[in-house]
């Protein structure tokens, strides 16, 4: 059955999604020893406690990681402040080698200030490489859940990596059961590729069969709105479990700000939005406050440098891209699919010139076995029309052919050993060989959504079968919800597509839909 979502009032030219239609390091100081707590991520803080939003860690390095929490006792407070008074609170933190905190290695105190939504970002240094650690916070007589994190290996190490990645978690469209299953995989690392939260007010974006849950508050436009929305998502116990089990590396897509925004262009140019830059500024501020990001990602007005690298020894380098903040506007009025020849204009850019140079320079310098582009929108060329005519998604790399060509030529010239592109956005599973002419030069793994689009279906419509017929380099297409589990070793990359049968009610089981292997030095997908 084809998935068609109900349309918001005033459907704009930017209204189509695949799979459905859419109308600082705290100073080290000794604090009192904290009592033992439950297993990592077990349970959510009790009502009235200040850790109702859980804990998280991110951006691991060989000697440290970022620890995060945000104080709140009422996540849905309309002012976005989580029910906290307008003052700064001291927050003690503690890191140990064991979950009972008998072998504490660092302690300190940070300040949770109202100017940052009472969030805390602790950048740790001096930890041992390639080690598991446990952490927790204490404030106002409350003890946080325990989080598990780990440091990256030393730069020359070829230590294997278990990594899961996900995208597109629309709270209204279903329960975050897939996050719970992801946590149960106990990965070393989690990548989130965008659409972590959605901007709509309740009932505007409706999944087939209706929405089992509602957003609180209006469409997010102000800092208070975005803080409230992030808090609603963070209060979900399944999402808390996934954050507490491993360090995350995050990048945004569009819904963290506004559907299909492009640099300073908002979703509906035909409907004036004079406050868009203030909205973008507020969204960036709230994103930083609610993610385990380093000081380098503190926003400056309407700008936030999100592209960065995370290295896992010599095994893998993750080049995390931002395909929203610097892009040219979509061609063809952003109508899907498009035949607008302007998409071929070599001057058009998805990444912006500076980020493109940064990426190509990083590929030239890399000595990693696997160079991984963590990004948002479909990279491989996809024809969405059956027959001799061709049409493409203007919001993806197909709308920016010059950008894609330069990146592919860049990794070919750099002799990148194993280029892999990770993608989210489209609410469907894809496995694609990436071609330069007739030659396979890379691999794209596209994860479906956690919930966006509702339950989905394992059965393909005739239109979806046409995608496979028109695009022989597509090795898998599927419209169910879930995530991708990967295993990187020196010899191969294995990807397991994990799916759940429904999200409209909690408790769905998980299964492996398909598995692929990419062999070291041999681009292209092999069925496992």
N, C-alpha and C positions, 0 to 999 in steps of 0.2 A: 504493500500500500504506500502510495506516495505521501510523504510527510508535508502537510501544508499547515502552517501556523496562522492563527488569526492575525489580522493586520491592525496596527495602532491607528488611531484617528490621524488623518492627514499623512498618508503614506508618501514618503519622499522618493526622490530619484535614487536614494541610497538604501533601498528597502529589501534587498534580497540576500539571504544567506543560503548556501548549499545545505541540503537536507531540510529545507523548509523556507517558507516565505515570511518575511518580517516586515508588516505595514507599520657614644664614644667610649672608647674604652674607659671604663670607670677606674679611678685611681684605686690601686690595690690597698685595701685596709682590712684589718681583722674585724670580723663580726662574730657574734655569738654563734656557736654551732647550732645547726638546724636539725630538728628531729627527722627520723627516717619517714619516707612516704611510700606510696604505692608504686607499681610498675610504671614505666614511661607512658605518659598520656592516659593513664587509667582514670577515667571519670572527668567531670567538669567541676570547677569550683562551686561550692554550695552557694545558694542564694545569699546575698549580703557580703560575700567575700570579694576582694578586689581583683582576683585573677579569673574572672568569668570569661575572659577571652583566650585563656590558655597561654602556651609558650611556644617559641619557635627558635630555630637556628638557621644560619644560611652562609653562603659564600665561603666555603671552607678553604683554608690554606694549609701548608704543611705545619705551621706553628700556631694556628688558631682558627677561630670561627667567630661569627657574629651571633650573640644571644639576643633574643627579643622577648618582650612582653608589653602589654598595655593595660593599665589599671582601669577597671570598670566594675561597677556593681549593678548597673542597669544598662545593658548594651543598647536598648532601644530608646534611650533618652533622646528627645527631639533636638536638643541643643548639640548633640554629637559628643558630649563630654562623658558619656557613660555613667552618669549619676555621681561623678566625682566633684568635690568642691574645687573652686578656682584657686588652687594653691599648689605648690610643689611638694611632692612626697619623696622621702628617701626610700630607696629600694635596695635591699641587700641581695646579692647573688652569690652563688657557690657552685663550684665545678669539682667533680670527683671522678675517680677511676672506676667506681662501683656504684650501683644503684642504691645501696644503703648508706652511701656517703661516709663510709669508714675511712676511705683514702682520699681525702679532700686535697686538691692540688692548688686551687686558687679561690680566694674570697675577695669580695669588694662591695662597694656601695655606688649606686648610680642615682640620678635624680630624675623623677618623672614629673616633667613640667607641663602645665596646661597649654603652653605655646606649641607643644608637640603632641597634644591630645593625650597627655600622660603616658606616652610610650617611652620605652627604654630600649636603647641599642648599645650593647656592650661588645666592643671589639676586643677579643682575647688575643694575647700574644704569649709566647713562651711555652706552649703546649708541645707534646711530642708528636712527630709525624705518624700518620697512618694508625691512629689510635681511637678507640671508642671512649667517649666521656659522657657523663651524666650531669645535668645542671638543674637548678631550681632557683626561685626567687622568694623573698619574704618582704612584706610591707603591711603596715597597719594591722599587725596581729594575724595576717593571713599567710598561708603557705601555698605556693603554686603547685600545680602538677609537676612531675618530674619529666624532663625532656632528655632524649638520647641524641647525641650528635657524634661526629667523628671528624678528624683532621684528614687532609689530603696526604698522599705519600710524598716522599722527597722527589725533587725534580727528575732524577735519573731512573726512578723505579718503574717497573712494568707490572705493578700490583694490579690484579684484576679488579673490576668495578661492576657492582650490581646497581643499576640506575633505573628508575621509573620516571615516566613523564606523562603530563596530563594537561588539559586545557578546558576552558568553557564550562564553568559551573554556575548555571542559572538557578538560583535558590528556589524560585517559584516553580520550576519545571520538574522538580523531583528531589528525592532524598540522596544525600551524598554517600550512599553505600559503597560506591566505587572507591572513594577515598579511604574508607575503612579497610577494604580489601587491599588496597595499595599499601596501607600501613602494615598489614599482616604479612606482606612480602619481606619486611625488614630490609629495605634497600639501603645501600651506602649513601645514596644521593637521590634527591627528587628535583626534577626540573618542572617548572610551571610556565607554560608558553603563552599565557594571556587569557583574558576574559575571566579573571579570577572572581570578579563580581560584575553585576549588571546594573545599569543606571535607571531602569524604568520604574515607574510607580506601579502599584499592584494592579494586575489585570490588563495591562497594556500589551504585553508580550505573552501570548497564551499558547501553551503546548497542545498538540492533539489530545483530546480527551479532557482538557482542562488542567488547571494548575492545582496541585495538591497543597501548595504552600503560598503565602503572600509576602511580598516585600512590605516593610514598614516605611512610612514616610513618602514624600513626593518623589518625582524624578530628581535625581541628584544633580544639583547645580551649584550649591554653596558648600563651603568647607564643613559646616554642620551636617549637611545632607550626606556627603561622602563619608564622614566619620561614622555616622549612624549606620549607613549601609555596610561598611566594612565590619563594624561591630556585630551586626546581625549575622553576617557570614561567619565571622570568627567564633561566634558563640555556638556554632553547630558542633556537636561532639565528634562526628566522623571527621570533619576537617581538622579539629584539634588533634585527633589521634594521628592523622597523617603528618601534621607539623611536628608533633612531639617525637616521632620515631627516627627522623633523619634530618640532616641539613638540606635546605631548599635553595635553589638558584632560580630567581624569578625574573620574568620580563612581562611587560603588559602587551595587550593588543588594543582594541578600540573601546570595548565597553567599560573599561576602567575610567573612561572619560565620557565618550559620546559615540554612538554607533557610526562606524566608518569615517571617523574624523581623519583629516589629512593635514598635518602641520597646523596651520592657522585657519583651516577651512572646516567648518562644522558640518553636521549631518545634512541639514536642510537649508542650502543656500537660498532657496526660494522663499524661505521664511526667516526674516532677519533675527539674528541672535546677537545683539550688540554686546552682551556680556560674555561671549565665548572665551576670550582670553582669560578673564577672571575665573571662569569655570575651569578652564584647563589648569590654571595656577592652583585652584582649590583641590582639584583631582590629584595633581602631582604631589601636593603637600600631604594629602590623606594617604596616598599610596606609600610614600616613604614612611609615614608614621606607622603603618600597619604591616610592613614587610621587614624581614630580617636583612636589611641592607646596611652597607658601610657608610661612613661619613662622606666618602666620595660621591655618594648618590643623594646627598642632601640637595633639595631643589633650590634653585635661584630664580625666583619669580616664575615665569612661564617655562623655564628650562630645567631639565633634569637629565643628566648624562647617565643613561641606563646601560648602554653597550659597554661590555667589559669581558674579561676572560677569566675562566676558572680552569686551573690545570690539575689533572690527576696524574702526577708523576710524568713519565714520558709516554704513558699509555694513551692518554686522551687530553686534548685541549678543547674546551667548550668556548666557542666564540658566540657570546650572547648578543643578539641583534635587536635593534629597535626599528621596526618597519612602519611606524606611525608618525613619530615626531618630526621627521625631516623629509617626508615624501612629497612629491608633486601630487596635485589633485588627480583623482581618478578620471580616466577618459570616458567618453560616451555618456556623460551624465551619470556615470556609475550604474548604468542599467545592465542587468545580467541576463543572458550573456551578451557580450559586445562584439561587433565586427569593425569597430572604429580603428582605422589604420594608424591613428595617432599613437596607439600603444607601441608601435615599432620605432617611434622617434628615439634615436640613440641618446638624446640629451635628457630624456626623462629619467628620474631617479626615484627608487623606492627607499634607499638608505640615506640619501644625501651624500654629497661629495666627500666630506670629512670622514664620515663613518665608513664609506667604501674604501678610502685610502687606508684607514685603520685596519679594516678586515684583510685587505690584500697584503699589507705589510706584515700582519700577524701570520698569514699563511706562508709567506716567504721565509719568515724566521723560525717557523715551527719545526721541531724534530719529533713530533708526536706520532705514534702509530696511527691514531685516529684523530682527525680534525673534524669537529662537530659544530655545525651551525645551529644554535638554538634560536628559533625565530617563529614567526606567527603564521604567515600565509603561504598557500601552495606555491612551491618552487617549480616543479616540473610543468611542462606545457600540457594543458588539458583542453581538448576540444569537446565542447558541450552540445554540439549539434550533430544529429545523425545525418548521414548522407554526405554529399560532396561539399556543401557549405560548412564553414568553420566559424565558431564563435567562442569567446574566452571570458574568463572572470576578470573584470577590470580592477578589482580590489586586490588581486594576487600578483605574483611576479609576471604573469602573462600580460598585465597592463603596463609593465615596465621592462620590456624585452631587452633594452639596452643595459639596464642594471644587471639582469640575469646573465647576459652574455659576458659582461665584464667580470663577473664573479667566477663563472665557469672557466673563462680563459685565464683568469688569475690563478685558480688552483691548478690548472694544467701547466702553466708556465712555472709555477712554484714547485711542480712535481709533488704535489700533496699526495701522500701515500694512500690514504683512505678518506676521501671527503664524504661526509654524511650530513644530510640536512634533516633536522627535526622540525615538525610543523604541527600546528593546531588549527584553530579558527573555524573549520568547515563542518564540525559536528558529525563527521563520518570518518571511518577508518580507510586509509589508503596505504598501499605499498608500491612505490614507483622506482623504476630505473630512470636515472637522469642521463639524457643523451646529449652529445654534441655531434650533430649529423647522425650518422649510422652507428656511432661508437658510444658504448656505455661508459660514462665517466664518473658516475657517482650514484648515491642511493638516497632516497627520501622516504622517511617513515613519518606518516601523518596519523596522529592520534585523534580519535573521536572525542566527543564531549564527555564530561562527568555526568551532566544532566541535560544540557541544552538541547532542545528538540523533543524532550519527552522520551517515552519508552523506546521508540525506534522499532526496527524489525529486522530479523535475519533474512527475510525474503526480499529479493530485488524486484523493483518495478521494471517495466519494459524500458523506461527512460534510463534507469540506472544500469540496466544491462547494456544499453547503448554506449554508456561511458566506457565500458570495458571493450566493446567492439571497436570504437573509434580511437582508442588509445592503447595499443598493444603493449606499451611499456608499463602499463598499470597492472600490477600483479595481484592486487587485492582491492576490492571495494566492499564496504559493509556499513550499514546504518543502524548500529547498536551503540549503547553507551559503554564507557569503560576507560582504559588507559593502556599504555604500552610498557611492558617490563623488558629491560635489556640486560645483557651480560657482555661486557667488554673484556677480552683477553688479548694477549699479543698475537694470537693466531686467528681470531674471528670475533665478529659481533653477532650475537643472537638476539632477535627481537620476538617477543611473544605478545600477541594482541589479546588482551584480557577484556572480556565483555560480560555485562550483566543483562539478564532478560527483561528487566523493568526497573524503573526508578520512581514510578508513581506511588509506590508504597515502600516502606523500609524492609530490609532483610533479604534482598535478592542474593542468590548465590553468584559465584563468578566462575568462568571457565575460559580456557584458551581457545580462541577462534581459529588462529593460524599462527605458525611460527616460520621465521625466515632466518637464514644465516648469510652473512657477508664475509667472505674469506679475505684475510690480509693480502693486500696487493692485487686483488681481483674484484674490481667494481661490478656490482650487479647482485640481485637477490636470488637466493637459492632456497627452495622450500625445505624446511627442516622436518 
